[in-house]
Amino acid sequence: MPRLSVYFVRASLVYLILGFTFGGFLLVNKGITLSPMIWSFLPIHIEFTFIGWMVQLAIGIAFWILPRFSNNTPRGNENWTWGTFILLNVGIICIVLQSLFNVQPLSFIGRVLEAFAFAAFVIGNWRRVKPIGA
């Protein structure tokens, strides 16, 4: 498994643990009302489990299993995928900070960064899916 895929998978597992932790707080609060403020963790739980865990895991595995080139760089220019990793995680952090501190521009910035991360992954790996001239 390439090093970059390992980073994606490890980061996704960290987000899985965080998402389950916040989900556990929500579940406990549903049974035993601790504080109504705990429900403000719902967007964080969703962000960690969907974008942080599922999307990041899918990108990491896709980067690993997509067809390889036969030359010295089997996965092409990895800088685009490194950009994906950075943009996606900074976007997740922006969304979580917006949920915690209610700074509205962070939500927009986070979603834009996540969209750019997706675009960077497609740009960096499209030739592995559809080679030039095919």
Backbone bond lengths (Angstrom), bond angles and torsions (degrees), N, CA, C in turn:
res aa  C-N    CA-C-N  psi(-1)  N-CA   C-N-CA  omega(-1)  CA-C   N-CA-C  phi
1 M - - - 1.454 - - 1.535 107.63 -
2 P 1.345 118.01 131.91 1.462 119.80 179.20 1.526 112.01 -65.41
3 R 1.314 114.73 152.82 1.468 121.06 -176.10 1.522 111.60 -56.62
4 L 1.332 117.40 -40.50 1.458 120.96 -179.09 1.531 111.60 -64.67
5 S 1.315 117.48 -37.90 1.465 120.35 175.75 1.523 110.75 -64.33
6 V 1.328 115.95 -38.14 1.467 119.74 177.67 1.523 110.22 -60.99
7 Y 1.338 117.11 -42.28 1.466 120.07 178.54 1.529 111.51 -63.50
8 F 1.327 116.26 -41.99 1.465 119.40 177.50 1.523 111.09 -61.26
9 V 1.323 117.30 -46.12 1.460 120.62 -177.36 1.530 110.63 -67.32
10 R 1.312 117.40 -42.63 1.471 119.64 178.55 1.521 111.66 -62.88
11 A 1.325 116.50 -44.48 1.464 119.98 178.17 1.526 110.36 -62.20
12 S 1.326 117.04 -39.22 1.465 119.51 179.34 1.526 111.13 -64.62
13 L 1.324 116.91 -36.27 1.469 119.22 178.09 1.529 111.79 -69.05
14 V 1.324 117.00 -34.45 1.473 120.13 174.54 1.523 109.42 -63.37
15 Y 1.335 116.52 -44.49 1.465 119.91 178.20 1.528 111.74 -65.78
16 L 1.315 117.63 -32.46 1.467 120.60 175.82 1.522 110.17 -62.27
17 I 1.314 116.99 -46.35 1.465 120.73 178.97 1.530 110.59 -62.65
18 L 1.339 116.42 -44.84 1.470 119.60 178.74 1.528 111.34 -63.89
19 G 1.328 116.81 -42.89 1.462 120.18 179.42 1.519 112.32 -63.11
20 F 1.329 116.34 -42.08 1.462 119.32 177.72 1.519 111.53 -67.65
21 T 1.323 117.54 -33.57 1.466 120.51 178.05 1.523 110.60 -65.12
22 F 1.326 116.35 -49.05 1.465 119.15 178.29 1.526 110.73 -65.57
23 G 1.324 117.44 -37.39 1.465 120.37 175.90 1.517 111.90 -63.87
24 G 1.336 116.66 -36.05 1.460 120.42 176.23 1.516 111.99 -63.97
25 F 1.340 116.69 -42.02 1.465 119.97 176.07 1.519 110.65 -59.59
26 L 1.337 116.14 -42.38 1.462 119.82 179.41 1.519 111.36 -64.68
27 L 1.327 116.66 -40.13 1.459 120.54 -179.12 1.525 111.87 -68.26
28 V 1.318 116.23 -42.53 1.476 119.83 177.55 1.522 109.54 -63.19
29 N 1.333 116.41 -42.41 1.466 119.43 -179.73 1.525 111.50 -65.74
30 K 1.315 117.43 -27.03 1.464 120.20 177.68 1.530 110.94 -69.68
31 G 1.336 116.59 -36.89 1.460 120.45 -179.97 1.511 113.24 -83.54
32 I 1.317 116.18 -44.07 1.460 122.68 179.80 1.523 106.60 -125.17
33 T 1.306 117.52 106.97 1.460 120.49 -175.44 1.525 109.88 -65.77
34 L 1.319 114.52 108.87 1.461 120.57 177.67 1.524 110.24 -91.22
35 S 1.316 115.25 -48.65 1.460 120.95 -179.98 1.530 108.39 -162.78
36 P 1.324 116.87 138.03 1.464 118.38 175.80 1.531 112.45 -67.23
37 M 1.315 117.55 -17.01 1.462 121.77 179.39 1.525 111.71 -67.84
38 I 1.320 117.96 -23.19 1.465 121.18 -178.59 1.526 111.02 -62.26
39 W 1.334 118.03 -28.35 1.460 120.39 179.88 1.519 112.04 -66.00
40 S 1.332 116.96 -15.89 1.468 118.78 175.72 1.527 111.31 -71.18
41 F 1.349 117.73 -9.86 1.465 122.08 177.00 1.526 112.54 -81.30
42 L 1.330 118.45 -7.44 1.464 120.80 -177.40 1.536 112.97 -58.61
43 P 1.339 119.93 -46.99 1.477 117.94 177.93 1.536 112.74 -62.63
44 I 1.321 116.98 -33.23 1.466 120.55 178.25 1.524 109.60 -67.44
45 H 1.325 116.52 -43.53 1.465 121.38 177.54 1.528 110.69 -58.96
46 I 1.320 116.82 -44.61 1.463 121.15 -179.81 1.523 110.93 -65.44
47 E 1.331 117.18 -43.60 1.468 121.14 -179.14 1.527 110.97 -63.46
48 F 1.334 116.20 -44.68 1.463 119.67 -179.30 1.521 111.79 -65.67
49 T 1.341 117.63 -42.89 1.458 118.62 -175.39 1.527 112.85 -79.53
50 F 1.330 118.04 -35.89 1.460 118.16 -177.76 1.530 112.28 -85.41
51 I 1.310 116.75 -61.10 1.470 119.35 -176.50 1.525 110.18 -76.18
52 G 1.317 116.64 -48.87 1.460 120.12 -176.00 1.511 113.91 -64.76
53 W 1.330 116.42 -47.03 1.458 119.15 -176.57 1.525 112.05 -89.12
54 M 1.334 117.28 -62.43 1.463 120.25 -170.41 1.526 113.24 -68.24
55 V 1.323 117.35 -48.96 1.467 119.86 -176.96 1.528 110.24 -67.37
56 Q 1.329 116.07 -44.45 1.457 118.80 -178.57 1.532 112.03 -65.61
57 L 1.321 117.18 -37.91 1.457 120.56 176.06 1.529 110.59 -64.17
58 A 1.325 117.03 -43.10 1.467 120.78 179.64 1.528 111.33 -63.24
59 I 1.327 117.19 -41.25 1.465 119.74 179.02 1.520 110.71 -65.90
60 G 1.321 117.02 -43.32 1.460 120.25 179.95 1.520 112.50 -62.30
61 I 1.306 117.34 -42.52 1.467 120.75 179.28 1.527 110.20 -71.39
62 A 1.335 117.53 -38.60 1.464 120.21 178.01 1.524 110.77 -62.57
63 F 1.321 117.13 -41.45 1.464 119.63 178.47 1.525 110.59 -62.06
64 W 1.291 116.56 -34.13 1.471 121.76 -179.11 1.528 111.47 -72.33
65 I 1.359 117.82 -44.41 1.459 119.79 -169.59 1.523 114.91 -96.41
66 L 1.333 118.44 -10.24 1.467 118.21 177.76 1.524 109.57 -59.69
67 P 1.331 117.76 150.37 1.469 120.50 -178.88 1.525 111.60 -54.90
68 R 1.336 115.32 146.25 1.460 121.45 -177.60 1.519 110.18 -101.39
69 F 1.331 114.28 153.47 1.464 119.95 171.16 1.515 107.22 -78.27
70 S 1.316 116.61 161.49 1.461 120.06 -176.63 1.524 113.24 -96.17
71 N 1.328 119.22 1.51 1.460 120.35 -177.91 1.537 111.42 -94.52
72 N 1.322 116.66 -159.09 1.467 121.79 -175.83 1.521 113.75 -64.14
73 T 1.311 117.48 -31.31 1.470 121.01 179.53 1.524 108.30 -109.29
74 P 1.316 118.09 90.32 1.465 120.42 -173.78 1.531 114.37 -65.01
75 R 1.323 117.25 -22.55 1.459 119.64 -179.10 1.528 112.12 -110.29
76 G 1.316 116.79 15.16 1.463 120.61 178.01 1.515 111.67 72.02
77 N 1.328 115.88 -151.64 1.457 122.12 179.79 1.525 108.87 -79.54
78 E 1.327 116.77 107.38 1.466 121.08 -177.26 1.520 113.07 -77.91
79 N 1.327 118.05 -7.55 1.464 120.25 -179.09 1.524 111.99 -60.47
80 W 1.327 116.94 -35.84 1.466 120.11 177.85 1.527 110.68 -63.36
81 T 1.317 117.02 -40.01 1.460 119.69 -178.68 1.523 110.79 -75.09
82 W 1.330 118.03 -33.58 1.466 119.41 171.65 1.520 109.81 -61.35
83 G 1.329 116.74 -41.12 1.459 120.63 175.60 1.515 111.94 -60.48
84 T 1.325 115.55 -38.40 1.467 120.03 176.36 1.520 110.78 -59.90
85 F 1.320 116.21 -47.10 1.467 121.36 -179.26 1.527 110.97 -59.35
86 I 1.320 116.00 -46.49 1.468 120.07 -177.69 1.523 111.25 -68.73
87 L 1.327 116.95 -48.95 1.465 120.46 -178.67 1.524 112.21 -61.59
88 L 1.326 116.84 -41.52 1.460 120.40 -178.93 1.523 111.00 -63.76
89 N 1.319 116.85 -45.58 1.464 119.32 -177.78 1.520 112.66 -71.43
90 V 1.330 118.06 -36.61 1.473 120.10 175.20 1.525 109.51 -66.37
91 G 1.329 117.29 -38.00 1.464 120.47 176.82 1.521 111.88 -62.34
92 I 1.315 117.09 -42.58 1.469 120.66 178.10 1.523 110.37 -62.54
93 I 1.316 116.37 -43.34 1.474 120.21 179.29 1.522 110.73 -62.69
94 C 1.335 118.07 -40.22 1.470 120.96 177.46 1.521 111.67 -61.77
95 I 1.327 116.87 -43.30 1.463 120.39 179.73 1.535 110.48 -64.13
96 V 1.313 117.10 -41.94 1.469 120.49 179.98 1.524 110.29 -66.37
97 L 1.333 118.11 -42.79 1.461 120.57 178.43 1.524 111.08 -63.31
98 Q 1.329 116.19 -36.53 1.463 118.97 176.69 1.519 110.53 -63.70
99 S 1.319 117.36 -40.56 1.465 120.44 179.67 1.525 111.69 -67.60
100 L 1.320 116.83 -35.49 1.469 119.80 -178.60 1.526 112.87 -77.72
101 F 1.329 116.56 -41.16 1.469 120.19 -172.08 1.518 113.96 -112.23
102 N 1.327 118.02 0.21 1.462 124.26 175.84 1.534 112.34 55.44
103 V 1.314 115.89 46.55 1.464 122.09 174.51 1.527 106.25 -99.99
104 Q 1.331 117.06 99.82 1.455 122.16 -170.16 1.526 115.46 -57.68
105 P 1.331 120.98 -39.03 1.478 118.13 -179.54 1.529 113.14 -61.78
106 L 1.312 118.00 -24.68 1.465 119.93 179.72 1.519 112.17 -65.18
107 S 1.317 117.24 -32.12 1.460 120.26 178.30 1.527 110.44 -64.41
108 F 1.313 116.50 -46.37 1.465 120.69 178.79 1.524 110.76 -64.15
109 I 1.315 116.46 -45.84 1.468 121.16 179.82 1.525 110.23 -60.21
110 G 1.336 117.01 -43.89 1.459 120.87 179.96 1.521 112.72 -61.91
111 R 1.317 117.02 -43.78 1.470 119.79 179.72 1.525 111.63 -67.92
112 V 1.326 117.04 -37.37 1.466 120.08 177.29 1.527 109.83 -64.45
113 L 1.326 117.52 -42.85 1.463 120.82 178.36 1.531 111.12 -62.83
114 E 1.322 117.00 -39.48 1.468 119.82 177.73 1.528 111.11 -66.28
115 A 1.321 116.85 -38.00 1.473 119.79 176.71 1.527 110.85 -66.32
116 F 1.323 116.95 -41.40 1.469 120.30 176.24 1.523 111.00 -64.06
117 A 1.325 117.23 -34.69 1.471 120.36 177.70 1.522 109.82 -63.18
118 F 1.316 116.98 -44.01 1.465 120.26 177.91 1.523 110.69 -62.11
119 A 1.333 116.11 -44.84 1.468 120.04 179.39 1.524 110.92 -62.34
120 A 1.322 117.53 -40.41 1.468 121.05 179.69 1.523 110.51 -63.88
121 F 1.323 117.34 -39.01 1.464 119.64 178.79 1.531 110.36 -65.69
122 V 1.316 116.88 -43.35 1.467 119.95 179.79 1.523 110.22 -64.03
123 I 1.327 117.13 -45.57 1.468 120.33 -179.68 1.522 110.83 -61.97
124 G 1.315 116.74 -43.72 1.456 120.34 -176.26 1.509 114.87 -72.98
125 N 1.317 118.16 -21.37 1.459 119.96 -173.88 1.521 114.30 -121.85
126 W 1.323 118.20 2.16 1.454 120.66 -177.03 1.525 111.95 -61.89
127 R 1.313 117.72 -38.51 1.470 120.17 -179.04 1.523 111.54 -65.67
128 R 1.309 117.75 -21.74 1.461 119.88 177.40 1.529 110.88 -75.98
129 V 1.314 115.76 -25.64 1.467 120.58 179.21 1.521 110.47 -86.92
130 K 1.337 116.62 -45.42 1.462 122.55 -178.44 1.516 108.42 -130.66
131 P 1.320 117.58 96.83 1.470 120.90 -178.81 1.529 111.64 -62.21
132 I 1.318 115.36 155.12 1.465 121.05 178.41 1.523 109.01 -62.82
133 G 1.328 116.09 133.90 1.460 121.67 179.26 1.517 114.04 88.02
134 A 1.316 117.86 -2.14 1.470 119.81 -179.57 1.506 110.97 -101.29
